[in-house]
Amino acid sequence: MEERSLSKKERFQVLLSQLGMTGDDVVQYFNNAEIEKLSVYRKEKKWHFHFALDQIIPCKVMNQFSNALRSSFKHIAQVGFSVKVLNTEATEQHILDYWTECIKEVQGISPPLLKILNTQKPKIQGNKIVVQASNDTEATQLKKKYSDIICSAFEQFGFPRLMLDAEVGQAEAQNSDYEKFLEEK
C-alpha cells in the first residue's frame, strides 16, 4: 500500500517535470500531490486526470498548471482534470480568486446573466456564495439553473460543496463593489 502511494506521488512529480513546472515557487504547492487515476477515452481522444492534493492551491498556480497540462498533451488528446483535496478548508480569498475561473465553466448562459456574474464581487457567507441580481427572475434563474454548475466547477478544483444564492440588489452598489474588486486584483 505504501509503495503504491509512493508511485502515485512519483508519477505526479514526473508530470510536473514534463510540464516544466519545477521551480520552487510552484513545486511547494504540489509536495504530496498524486495522480490518483487517469481515464482515457480513445474514441473521443480525451484524457481526464484525477489528482489528489494536500490543500487548495492558489488560483494563479492552478491556472499555470492547467494551461501547461492542456498545452503539453493537446497533440494527443483533449485534457481535463479534477482535484480532490485532503484539507478542504477554503478561505474567502480562495473562493474569490477562483470565481472568474469557475464562471468560465458555465456553458450556454445568457449574456445578461453572464455579465451579472462577471461584473461583481460575490459575498461569501461560510459555504454560501451570494451574488446580486437586478430582479427576481434573474435571481431565480441563477439559483435554479446555474447554481449546481458553478458549485461543481469549484468542486473540480478541490473545494468543498458550496452553495450559490442570488439576491435582488441595487446595480450602483454592484458596480462600485466590482470596481473595488478589480483594484484589489
Secondary structure in CASP SS format (residue, H / E / C, confidence):
PFRMAT SS
TARGET T0000
AUTHOR 0000-0000-0000
METHOD secondary structure of the structure
MODEL  1
M C 1.00
E H 1.00
E H 1.00
R H 1.00
S H 1.00
L H 1.00
S H 1.00
K H 1.00
K H 1.00
E H 1.00
R H 1.00
F H 1.00
Q H 1.00
V H 1.00
L H 1.00
L H 1.00
S H 1.00
Q H 1.00
L C 1.00
G C 1.00
M C 1.00
T C 1.00
G C 1.00
D H 1.00
D H 1.00
V H 1.00
V H 1.00
Q H 1.00
Y H 1.00
F H 1.00
N C 1.00
N C 1.00
A C 1.00
E E 1.00
I E 1.00
E E 1.00
K E 1.00
L E 1.00
S E 1.00
V E 1.00
Y E 1.00
R C 1.00
K C 1.00
E C 1.00
K C 1.00
K E 1.00
W E 1.00
H E 1.00
F E 1.00
H E 1.00
F E 1.00
A E 1.00
L E 1.00
D E 1.00
Q E 1.00
I C 1.00
I C 1.00
P C 1.00
C H 1.00
K H 1.00
V H 1.00
M H 1.00
N H 1.00
Q H 1.00
F H 1.00
S H 1.00
N H 1.00
A H 1.00
L H 1.00
R H 1.00
S H 1.00
S H 1.00
F H 1.00
K C 1.00
H C 1.00
I C 1.00
A C 1.00
Q E 1.00
V E 1.00
G E 1.00
F E 1.00
S E 1.00
V E 1.00
K E 1.00
V E 1.00
L E 1.00
N E 1.00
T C 1.00
E C 1.00
A C 1.00
T C 1.00
E H 1.00
Q H 1.00
H H 1.00
I H 1.00
L H 1.00
D H 1.00
Y H 1.00
W H 1.00
T H 1.00
E H 1.00
C H 1.00
I H 1.00
K H 1.00
E C 1.00
V C 1.00
Q C 1.00
G C 1.00
I C 1.00
S C 1.00
P H 1.00
P H 1.00
L H 1.00
L H 1.00
K H 1.00
I H 1.00
L H 1.00
N H 1.00
T C 1.00
Q C 1.00
K C 1.00
P C 1.00
K E 1.00
I E 1.00
Q E 1.00
G C 1.00
N C 1.00
K E 1.00
I E 1.00
V E 1.00
V E 1.00
Q E 1.00
A E 1.00
S C 1.00
N C 1.00
D H 1.00
T H 1.00
E H 1.00
A H 1.00
T H 1.00
Q H 1.00
L H 1.00
K H 1.00
K H 1.00
K H 1.00
Y H 1.00
S H 1.00
D H 1.00
I H 1.00
I H 1.00
C H 1.00
S H 1.00
A H 1.00
F H 1.00
E H 1.00
Q H 1.00
F C 1.00
G C 1.00
F C 1.00
P C 1.00
R C 1.00
L C 1.00
M E 1.00
L E 1.00
D E 1.00
A E 1.00
E E 1.00
V E 1.00
G C 1.00
Q C 1.00
A H 1.00
E H 1.00
A H 1.00
Q H 1.00
N H 1.00
S H 1.00
D H 1.00
Y H 1.00
E H 1.00
K H 1.00
F H 1.00
L H 1.00
E H 1.00
E H 1.00
K C 1.00
END
